[in-house]
Amino acid sequence: MKKGKLHGCSAEKISSRVLYVLTGLVAVVFALFYLVGFYMPYLPDPSFNAPVFTDGVIFLMAVFLLVAVGVAVAAIAKTVRKTGKGEAVSNGIPVRRIALAIIGVTALLLLSTFMLASTEGLLINGSRFTEALWLRTADMFINTSLVLIVMAVIAVLYGATRYYRKERR
């Protein structure tokens, strides 16, 4: 893209292009993972597979995770900076209260799912995995994701019933 051409695009157009690029990248990496050397035997134990592009998939997921965390931190910082200087209410919407509530609920959800997570060991590829911190961390991300998905579905259903609620008034 030429410099400055991106500024003329709408947010929808930019986000759809980013989505297409990321989807294409994921498709290429996973196609390589499954189609090139998937059935390579694991040298210490030939009963397991050691796909050639396993490191590529792990690297891609690590990059996605780091970028997502970076974008989340930048968005939180921008929101706090903007709402801290300006008005707490914009067009009748309590912007600062909503932003702080979302940040607080997310942090509280992460903390509570971490504290309630299991530390029971797992048997992975014949080896016992008992590292309590990482067991709790994995459990935290899984349970937090599930709770956030349920909350998103409830929010979508609530939004979808907006017209029915308006008719009742």
ChimeraX attribute file (.defattr): number of C-alpha atoms within 10 A of each C-alpha:
attribute: neighborCount
match mode: 1-to-1
recipient: residues
	/A:1	5
	/A:2	5
	/A:3	6
	/A:4	8
	/A:5	8
	/A:6	12
	/A:7	9
	/A:8	9
	/A:9	11
	/A:10	10
	/A:11	11
	/A:12	9
	/A:13	12
	/A:14	14
	/A:15	12
	/A:16	12
	/A:17	12
	/A:18	12
	/A:19	12
	/A:20	12
	/A:21	12
	/A:22	13
	/A:23	12
	/A:24	12
	/A:25	13
	/A:26	15
	/A:27	12
	/A:28	11
	/A:29	17
	/A:30	16
	/A:31	12
	/A:32	18
	/A:33	18
	/A:34	14
	/A:35	13
	/A:36	13
	/A:37	15
	/A:38	15
	/A:39	13
	/A:40	13
	/A:41	15
	/A:42	12
	/A:43	10
	/A:44	7
	/A:45	10
	/A:46	10
	/A:47	9
	/A:48	13
	/A:49	14
	/A:50	16
	/A:51	18
	/A:52	18
	/A:53	19
	/A:54	17
	/A:55	11
	/A:56	14
	/A:57	16
	/A:58	11
	/A:59	12
	/A:60	15
	/A:61	13
	/A:62	12
	/A:63	12
	/A:64	13
	/A:65	12
	/A:66	12
	/A:67	12
	/A:68	12
	/A:69	12
	/A:70	12
	/A:71	12
	/A:72	12
	/A:73	12
	/A:74	12
	/A:75	12
	/A:76	16
	/A:77	12
	/A:78	12
	/A:79	15
	/A:80	15
	/A:81	11
	/A:82	14
	/A:83	19
	/A:84	11
	/A:85	8
	/A:86	11
	/A:87	11
	/A:88	15
	/A:89	13
	/A:90	11
	/A:91	6
	/A:92	7
	/A:93	10
	/A:94	13
	/A:95	18
	/A:96	19
	/A:97	13
	/A:98	13
	/A:99	14
	/A:100	15
	/A:101	12
	/A:102	13
	/A:103	14
	/A:104	12
	/A:105	11
	/A:106	14
	/A:107	11
	/A:108	12
	/A:109	18
	/A:110	17
	/A:111	14
	/A:112	14
	/A:113	19
	/A:114	20
	/A:115	13
	/A:116	12
	/A:117	20
	/A:118	16
	/A:119	15
	/A:120	11
	/A:121	12
	/A:122	13
	/A:123	9
	/A:124	8
	/A:125	9
	/A:126	7
	/A:127	8
	/A:128	10
	/A:129	14
	/A:130	13
	/A:131	12
	/A:132	14
	/A:133	13
	/A:134	12
	/A:135	18
	/A:136	19
	/A:137	18
	/A:138	15
	/A:139	19
	/A:140	22
	/A:141	15
	/A:142	13
	/A:143	19
	/A:144	19
	/A:145	14
	/A:146	12
	/A:147	14
	/A:148	13
	/A:149	12
	/A:150	12
	/A:151	12
	/A:152	12
	/A:153	12
	/A:154	12
	/A:155	12
	/A:156	11
	/A:157	11
	/A:158	11
	/A:159	11
	/A:160	11
	/A:161	11
	/A:162	10
	/A:163	9
	/A:164	9
	/A:165	11
	/A:166	8
	/A:167	7
	/A:168	6
	/A:169	5
